[in-house]
Amino acid sequence: MIGRVLTLQPNHPLAAIDREFLGAQCQPNAGAAVARLTEDIRDLPASSPTRWVALMHLSSLDLTEGKYERARAAALASRRIVPSTWTAMTLAGSDAALGRNAEAAQILAEHRREWPNMDLHYFAEHIVPRWCLGGPRTRDVQQVFRHLADAVQPAQK
């Protein structure tokens, strides 16, 4: 579908960024896509409405590569523009992986209003495989979110 969008609109502001993300999500060779996406973000004007999406994608790719500090930084940068539940998840997952459980619980608490019945174990088992599009790093990413669920469970009671 994204290829079709780019055929019809070669300069579509999000399609190339989305294609880069989707091609690398949960893949072992995501480093090249991360480098290109990082370069794309550098080239975007500060006022670009696509900047927060590109940063959100970068956060996701970094998380799936196990680059938790970088994932955290990209999620925070994206959230400064548009706070979204998705960047809350990548930020919280990164925080838990880095041992910042209180910060992970805090960011999730902020988004409970948007997703009040969120079950992090369900997220890890059922949402992450869809998000990873069957990529070989799916189990690693599931483990990040299982760890997040276990880390913040006491804070949720």
Phi, psi and chi 1 to 4 in degrees:
 res  aa     phi    psi   chi1   chi2   chi3   chi4
   1 MET       -  -43.4 -179.0  175.9   77.5      -
   2 ILE   -65.4  -37.1  -68.5  173.5      -      -
   3 GLY   -59.4  -40.0      -      -      -      -
   4 ARG   -65.4  -42.4 -179.7   75.5  173.6  133.2
   5 VAL   -58.7  -44.8  168.5      -      -      -
   6 LEU   -68.4  -29.7  -74.1  167.9      -      -
   7 THR   -65.4  -42.8  -61.5      -      -      -
   8 LEU   -77.7  -34.6  -63.6  172.0      -      -
   9 GLN  -135.7   83.1  -85.1 -175.4  -75.2      -
  10 PRO   -57.6  -24.6  -19.0   27.4      -      -
  11 ASN  -104.5   23.4  -65.0  -37.8      -      -
  12 HIS   -55.2  131.0 -170.3  -80.5      -      -
  13 PRO   -67.9  -23.6   20.0  -28.2      -      -
  14 LEU  -112.3  -25.6  -88.4  178.3      -      -
  15 ALA   -59.5  -44.1      -      -      -      -
  16 ALA   -65.2  -38.5      -      -      -      -
  17 ILE   -67.1  -43.5  -69.8  168.5      -      -
  18 ASP   -64.1  -41.5  -73.4  -16.1      -      -
  19 ARG   -62.2  -42.2 -177.4  174.3   58.4 -174.6
  20 GLU   -59.4  -45.7 -166.8   73.7   54.7      -
  21 PHE   -63.1  -52.7  165.9   69.1      -      -
  22 LEU   -62.6  -33.3  -69.7  171.6      -      -
  23 GLY   -71.6  -18.8      -      -      -      -
  24 ALA  -114.3  -14.1      -      -      -      -
  25 GLN   -56.3  121.5 -179.6   65.5   -9.0      -
  26 CYS    62.2   23.5  -63.0      -      -      -
  27 GLN  -101.2  147.9  -62.3  -63.4  -41.2      -
  28 PRO   -70.6  -18.0   21.3  -28.5      -      -
  29 ASN  -104.9   35.2   56.7  -11.3      -      -
  30 ALA   -74.0  -13.6      -      -      -      -
  31 GLY   -55.3  -41.9      -      -      -      -
  32 ALA   -65.6  -41.0      -      -      -      -
  33 ALA   -65.8  -39.3      -      -      -      -
  34 VAL   -61.1  -43.6  167.3      -      -      -
  35 ALA   -62.8  -44.2      -      -      -      -
  36 ARG   -66.1  -41.7  -75.3 -170.9  -62.6  -86.0
  37 LEU   -65.4  -39.8 -168.4   50.9      -      -
  38 THR   -61.0  -41.7  -59.7      -      -      -
  39 GLU   -65.9  -42.2 -165.5  172.5  -60.2      -
  40 ASP   -58.9  -43.1  -70.4  -14.5      -      -
  41 ILE   -63.3  -41.8  -68.2  167.1      -      -
  42 ARG   -60.8  -34.2 -113.4 -167.7  -40.1  -97.1
  43 ASP   -82.1  -14.7  -67.7  -17.4      -      -
  44 LEU   -73.7  137.2  -73.0  172.4      -      -
  45 PRO   -63.9  150.9    0.5    1.7      -      -
  46 ALA   -56.5  -29.1      -      -      -      -
  47 SER   -86.5    1.2   61.6      -      -      -
  48 SER   -64.3  129.1  171.7      -      -      -
  49 PRO   -71.4   -8.7   24.3  -30.7      -      -
  50 THR   -92.9   -8.9   61.2      -      -      -
  51 ARG   -57.3  -45.9  178.2  177.0  -74.6  -75.0
  52 TRP   -65.6  -33.5   75.7  -86.2      -      -
  53 VAL   -70.0  -44.2  175.5      -      -      -
  54 ALA   -60.7  -41.9      -      -      -      -
  55 LEU   -66.2  -37.0  -73.4  161.6      -      -
  56 MET   -62.6  -44.9  176.8  179.6   64.7      -
  57 HIS   -63.5  -42.1  -72.3  -17.7      -      -
  58 LEU   -61.1  -42.2 -177.4   60.0      -      -
  59 SER   -59.6  -44.1  175.9      -      -      -
  60 SER   -62.8  -45.7  -64.7      -      -      -
  61 LEU   -63.7  -43.1  -68.8  175.3      -      -
  62 ASP   -63.1  -40.8  -77.5  -25.5      -      -
  63 LEU   -60.6  -45.2  178.2   88.6      -      -
  64 THR   -68.4  -20.7   64.7      -      -      -
  65 GLU   -87.7   -5.2  -77.2 -157.4  -63.8      -
  66 GLY    80.3   17.1      -      -      -      -
  67 LYS   -95.0   74.2  -50.9  -70.1 -174.7 -170.0
  68 TYR   -69.2  -36.8  -55.8  120.9      -      -
  69 GLU   -63.9  -43.4  -73.2  -72.4   -8.4      -
  70 ARG   -67.1  -40.5  -71.6 -175.1   -2.0 -160.2
  71 ALA   -61.3  -42.5      -      -      -      -
  72 ARG   -62.2  -46.3 -175.7  176.0 -165.2  -80.9
  73 ALA   -62.6  -43.0      -      -      -      -
  74 ALA   -66.8  -40.2      -      -      -      -
  75 ALA   -63.3  -43.3      -      -      -      -
  76 LEU   -62.8  -41.7  -73.7  168.5      -      -
  77 ALA   -64.1  -42.0      -      -      -      -
  78 SER   -63.5  -43.3  178.6      -      -      -
  79 ARG   -66.7  -25.6  -66.7 -179.8   63.1   70.2
  80 ARG   -67.3  -23.9  -79.8 -168.1  -72.5  -84.6
  81 ILE   -91.9  -55.8  -57.8  166.7      -      -
  82 VAL  -141.3  108.4  176.1      -      -      -
  83 PRO   -72.5  123.5    9.5   -7.8      -      -
  84 SER  -128.7  159.7   72.8      -      -      -
  85 THR   -63.3  -36.6  -61.0      -      -      -
  86 TRP   -63.6  -44.2 -161.6 -103.8      -      -
  87 THR   -70.6  -25.5   52.2      -      -      -
  88 ALA   -62.6  -39.8      -      -      -      -
  89 MET   -68.0  -44.8  -64.1  -56.8  -70.3      -
  90 THR   -68.6  -36.2   57.6      -      -      -
  91 LEU   -66.0  -47.0  178.3   56.2      -      -
  92 ALA   -64.8  -41.5      -      -      -      -
  93 GLY   -61.5  -42.9      -      -      -      -
  94 SER   -65.0  -44.6  -63.0      -      -      -
  95 ASP   -58.9  -45.5  -82.1  -19.2      -      -
  96 ALA   -64.2  -40.7      -      -      -      -
  97 ALA   -63.4  -29.1      -      -      -      -
  98 LEU   -90.4    3.3  -66.6  166.3      -      -
  99 GLY    82.0   13.9      -      -      -      -
 100 ARG   -96.0   62.2  -62.3  174.0  172.1  164.4
 101 ASN   -64.3  -38.3  -63.4  -15.5      -      -
 102 ALA   -63.1  -41.8      -      -      -      -
 103 GLU   -65.6  -39.8  -70.0   94.8  -30.1      -
 104 ALA   -61.6  -45.6      -      -      -      -
 105 ALA   -63.3  -39.0      -      -      -      -
 106 GLN   -64.3  -46.0  179.6 -177.4   -9.3      -
 107 ILE   -67.5  -35.9 -165.3   67.5      -      -
 108 LEU   -67.1  -37.9  -70.1  173.9      -      -
 109 ALA   -61.1  -36.9      -      -      -      -
 110 GLU   -62.4  -31.4  -69.8  175.6   21.4      -
 111 HIS   -98.8    2.4  -76.1  -85.6      -      -
 112 ARG   -62.1  -27.2  -75.3  -79.6  177.6 -156.9
 113 ARG   -64.1  -34.9  -68.4 -179.7  -58.7  -87.4
 114 GLU   -83.1  -29.4  -66.2  172.6   24.2      -
 115 TRP  -138.6   68.4 -163.0   -9.8      -      -
 116 PRO   -63.9  -28.1   18.8  -26.7      -      -
 117 ASN  -101.9   22.4  -61.6  -40.6      -      -
 118 MET   -58.2  126.9  179.3  179.9    9.5      -
 119 ASP  -113.4  109.5  177.0  -22.0      -      -
 120 LEU   -65.6  -30.9  -67.2  170.1      -      -
 121 HIS   -67.8  -41.6  -72.3  -73.4      -      -
 122 TYR   -60.9  -44.2 -177.9   88.4      -      -
 123 PHE   -55.5  -49.1 -176.8   87.3      -      -
 124 ALA   -61.8  -42.6      -      -      -      -
 125 GLU   -82.4  -32.5  -58.7  -49.7  -43.2      -
 126 HIS  -116.0  -33.4  -60.0  -77.5      -      -
 127 ILE   -85.4  -44.2  -55.5  -59.7      -      -
 128 VAL   -56.9  -43.8  168.6      -      -      -
 129 PRO   -58.6  -35.0  -27.3   37.1      -      -
 130 ARG   -69.6  -42.7  -67.2  179.9 -163.7  152.4
 131 TRP   -62.7  -37.5  177.5   47.3      -      -
 132 CYS   -81.0   -6.2  -77.4      -      -      -
 133 LEU    54.2   34.2  -55.6  170.8      -      -
 134 GLY    76.5   11.6      -      -      -      -
 135 GLY   -64.9  155.6      -      -      -      -
 136 PRO   -65.1  -16.0   13.3  -20.0      -      -
 137 ARG   -92.3    9.5  -72.2 -160.4  169.5  151.1
 138 THR   -54.8  -48.4  -60.0      -      -      -
 139 ARG   -62.4  -37.5  -71.2 -171.8  177.8  155.8
 140 ASP   -63.7  -42.1  -63.7  -25.8      -      -
 141 VAL   -69.3  -39.3  177.7      -      -      -
 142 GLN   -57.7  -40.4  -76.3  179.4  -63.1      -
 143 GLN   -64.1  -36.5 -169.0   55.2   38.7      -
 144 VAL   -58.5  -46.1  168.0      -      -      -
 145 PHE   -77.6  -27.0  -72.4  103.0      -      -
 146 ARG   -64.1  -43.6  -73.3 -179.3 -165.4  120.0
 147 HIS   -61.7  -42.6  175.5   73.3      -      -
 148 LEU   -58.7  -47.3  171.7   63.2      -      -
 149 ALA   -59.0  -45.5      -      -      -      -
 150 ASP   -67.5  -35.3  -66.4  -18.8      -      -
 151 ALA   -71.2  -35.0      -      -      -      -
 152 VAL  -102.9   -4.5  -58.8      -      -      -
 153 GLN   -51.3  -47.6 -163.5   64.2   40.3      -
 154 PRO   -60.9  -32.4  -22.0   31.1      -      -
 155 ALA   -71.8  -22.1      -      -      -      -
 156 GLN   -85.9  -15.6  -69.2  178.9   -5.7      -
 157 LYS   -76.5      -  -69.5 -177.2  179.4  177.7
